[in-house]
């Protein structure tokens, strides 16, 4: 199911701490960065923090700029983003600033936590996610029920860690402050555990007074038929490549990218690339690779349209080319319509032979855009 775009935001010391152990909150950001954070808050639909952050910092999570709030209202949005907290126990202080400032509030909790909040309510809507906190279900609820398209996550470290480990963070905005904490029991940004492999992509660096902002995107594909945030980035690229195809009245415009398990891009291609009137996107991308490349066995093919199962122009359809290359995972945006081939089912062919197929329908419109003239 579609999720919001998830942006993790944090400031840390040079040795990776979010705070020290003193009674007052350690201010890591500069005034210029506080203003940047306010700008980001004004741009999103919701801001999320864990219950531990409410207990430790008692934040208000407001858009402080009157001009930014006015701009939101002028655009038909509430003055403040929805404020969301996550609590397994439901044990929350009803007097915390979180509940009494800003706009709407939401608590996402467990069945047990929801029962606790019925006995000791707070000024917020409550959503029970089941016996445990299910982050995918939480994000689906925010997207489908609350209309959240961009979600800013401001902590704490446990929340950031879980979202990254589950491949659900689309972007990390990390501010590095020029100081050390050095206290072993002070809170750190990221905890131990299994993270996705590979290097993140550096998107931006920016100096703001004495701190530095770095923005990263994940690159390592997900596994099986469960999509990750990186899958969405790569599929978006495939849809962009489809826009480069020479127009045709007899074939779809499709883009494809082949990505190794560590997030390395191996090849890309698009329909009718290089002046070949019948070459398909996946075919063009795979042709650029050595068939003996060991990375293909763990790679993912991203295609804006599902790989074809039958074709007249070449002996082997793209689904067969993918399988023959040893690739066993495909992510696509759009199931092939009956425009040229009735009952096309490339995804079915791939799945029958053991390949995992993930379909992200939220990218369907992007995939269809260069093919509107074929769809009526």
N, C-alpha and C positions, 0 to 999 in steps of 0.2 A: 504494500500500500504506500501511497505517497507520504513523504515526511516533509517537515519544514527544512529550510536551509539552516543548519546548526552551526553557529559561530561561537567558539569558546574564547573567552576573554579573561586574561589574568596578568598581574604584575608580580614579578619575583625578584628576589635578591640575586646577586651573582652566584651564590651557592644554592639556589633553587628553592628558597623558602618563601611562603606566602605571608608570613608574619613571624614575630618573635613570641616570647612567652610573657611579655609584660602586660600590665593591666590595660594599657591603651593600645588602640589599633596602630600598627606600624605603617606609616604612610610611605609607600614605595613609588608612587607616580609623581610626576611633576604637575604644576598647574596647567601647562599646555596639554598634557595627556589627560587630565581630568576633563578638560573641555572636549578633547577628541572622544572620550568615552561617552560624554553627554550627547555628542553628535551621533554616535553609533546607536545609543539607546533610542534616540528620536527616529532612527531609520527602520527600527524593527517592529514587529507585531507583538512580541512578548519577550520578557526577561525572566530567566529561570535561575534560582539558587537552591541549594540544599538546605534542609532544616538546620544543619549544624552551623551554617553561615548566619542564619537568623539569630541563633543562640549566641554565637561568638561576637558578631559585629553589630547586630541590631540595625541593619541598613534600611534606608527608605526607598532606594532604587527609583529615583525620580528623573524625569527630564527637567533639568534645572533652568534651561534657557527659555524665557517667555516667548522669544521669537520662534524657536523650534516647536514649542507646543502650539503656537498659533498656526504655524505652517502645517502641522498635522491636522488640526481642525479644519483649515481651509481646504485640505485634500480629502475631507470627509472621513477622517480617522479620529479616534478618541485622543484627547490631549496627552494621555499617558499610555504606554503599552500595557498589555495584560501582564500582571505579575504572577509568577508561578513558583511554588515551592514543592519539594519532594520530601516526604517523610514516611518511613516505613511504620513507625509507631503511632503517628498522629499526635504525639506529645508536643504541643506547640504552645508558646506563651501568647495568650490572647491580647496582652498589652504591648506586644512588640510593634515597633514603628511600621513594619511591613504591612500590617493590616489597616493602618489608620492614615496612610498617605497615598497619593496617586489615585489610580482608577480601579478597574476590576482586579480581583485576586482569585487565585485557584490553588487548591491543595491537591496534589496527586499522591495517593497513598495506597496502602494495602487494604484488604477487607477488614483486618483487625484494626488498622489505623482509622478507618472510616467509622468503625464502631466506637472507638475512643472519642472521636470528634463529635459524635452524636451526643455523648455525655458531657463533653467539655468543648463546645463549639468555638470557632474563630470566625472573624468577619470575612468569609470567603466561601466560594463554591467548593465542593469536595467531590473528587472522582476516585472511586476505588478501582484499582487495576488488577485485583486478584490476590492470591496468597502472598505474592512477592512483587517487588517493583519490576515491572516489565518496561524497559525503555522504549522498545519498538512500539508497543501498544500505547505508551504515553505520547510518543511523537505522532502516531496516527490520530489519536484523539485531538491533539492540538491542531493538526492540519485539517481534519475532516469536520470536527464539531466546532472548534473555536476559530477556524479560518486563519490560523497562523501560517504564514509563508516564510518568515524569517524569525529565527529564535536566537537570542543572545543568551549565553550561559555564563554567569559571572561567579561560579564556584559552588562549593569549595573543591578542594583537590580530589576528594573521593568521587564527586560527580564528574569532574573533568576526566579522571582516570577511567571510569566506567564507560563513558561515551566514546573515548578514544579506543579502548580495548575492544569494544563491540563494533567498531568501524562506523560510528554514527555521526562523527564530527566532520563537517564539510570544510571547516577553516579554523585555524588556531591563530589568535592575535595575542602575542606574548610581548610584554614590556619588561625590559631588563633594567633594574635599578642598580646604581653604582655603590652598593654596600653589601656587607656580609652579615649573616645572622649567626651561624655556627652553633646554634643550640640544638642538640640532637632530638629533643622532643618537641621542637617547634613544628608547625604544620608545613608540609611540603606540597608542591603543586601536583606532582605525579607520584603514585604509589607503585609498588612492585606488581608484577603480573605479566600476562601474555599480551603483547601489543602486536598489531600487524607489522609485518616485516617491511624492509625497504626504507628509502630516504624520503622525507617529505619534500615537496616542491616549495622553494622560497619564492613568494609572490611579491613581497615588498619589504624594504627596510627604510626606517624614517627616524631621524634624530629629533627629539623634542626636549630642548634644554639639556639636562644631564641624563636623560633616559633614552633608550632606543626601542622603537617598536619593530617587531618582526612579524610578518604574516606568512603562514604556511598552509599548504593544502596537502592532504594525503594522496598517495599515488598507488599504493599496493592494492590490487583487486581483492574483492571478497572471495568467498569460497562457496561452492554449491550454488543453489538457486536463491540464496538469501543475498540481496544486494547490499553493498556498503556505500559509504559516502564517496569513496574513490571511484566506484563504478559509475556514479552519476557524473563525475567530472569527465571520465573517458567517453561515456556515451554522449555527453554534450559536444565533445570534440568531433565524434563521428557524425553528429547531426550538422555541425558546421562544415565538415568536409563534403557532405551531400550538397551543400549550396554551391560548391565549385564545379559540379558536373555540367558539361555541355547539355543544354536542354534537348529532350527527345520526346517524340510522340509515340514511341513504341517500346520504351523501357523506363524503369524507375531511376531516379537519381538517389544514390545511396553512398554513404561514407562508412569507412571501416578503419579500425585501429587494432593492432595486435600488441598486447602488453604482457610482459613477463610477470611472474608471481611477485617479484620484488618491486614492481612499479616502473620498471624500465620499458619505455616505448620501443618496440622492436620494428614496427613498420606501420605504415598507413596507406590508404588508397581510396579512390572514389570511382564511381561508374564512368566509363568511357575515358579513363585517364590515358594520357599520352597519345590521344588521337585514335585509340582503338575503339571502334563504334560498338563493340559487343562485350568488352571486358566488364566484369562486375567488380564491385568495391572490394569484397573479401578476396577475390581472385587476384586483383591488382596488388593488394597488401601482401598476401602470402607469397607471391612470385618474387618479392624482393628479399626473401629469407632463404637461408641454406636449409634444405630439408632435414639435414642432420643436426641442426641446432638443438641442443638438449633442453633449452629453455621452453621450447614449444610444448612439451608435455605438461608444464605447469602454467601455461599462458592462458589468457582470456582474449577472445575476439569480441570486439564491440562493433555492432553493425546497426545503423539507423533503421534498417528494415531487416526482418528475419532472413537468414540465409536461404536461398532458393533450394527447393527439393527437386525441381525438374526444370530443364531449360532446353531450348532447341538450338541455341547458337554454339554451344560447346559440348563435348562428351560428358563432362562431369559437372554436376551442379555444385554450388558453393558449400552446401552442407557436407557433401562428400569430400570436397577439397579440405575442409576444416578437419574432418575426422581422419583423413589420410595423412594430414600433417601432424597428427598426434595431439591436437588441441582437444580438451575435454570440458571447456566451459565457454559459453557464449552469453553475452548480454545484449539485448535488443530493445528497441523502443516501440516497434510496430509490427504486428502480424500481417503477412502479405495478403492483400485483398485479391478478389477474383478477377481483377482487371485484365490480366494476360493469361493467368493459369488458374483454372478452377480447382478449388480444394487444395491449394498449395499449403504445405505443412512442413516447412523446413525444421521448425522446432521439434515436431514429432519425430522426424527422422533422426535428429541429433539425440533426442532423449532415448529413443529405442536402442541406440548403440552406445549408451552409457554416458553421454555428455550432459552436463548440467546446463539448463537454460533459464535465465532470469529475464523477465519482461518488465520494463519500467514504463507503464502507460502514461506517466506524467510527461514523458518526452515525445509522445506520439505526434502532437501538433508540430513540434519542431521537425520531426522526420517527414511529416507530410508536406511541409511548407513548399519545398522545391518541386513537389509533385501535384500541386493543386490542379494543374491543367489536365491531369489524367483522371482525376477523381470526380469530375462533374460538378 
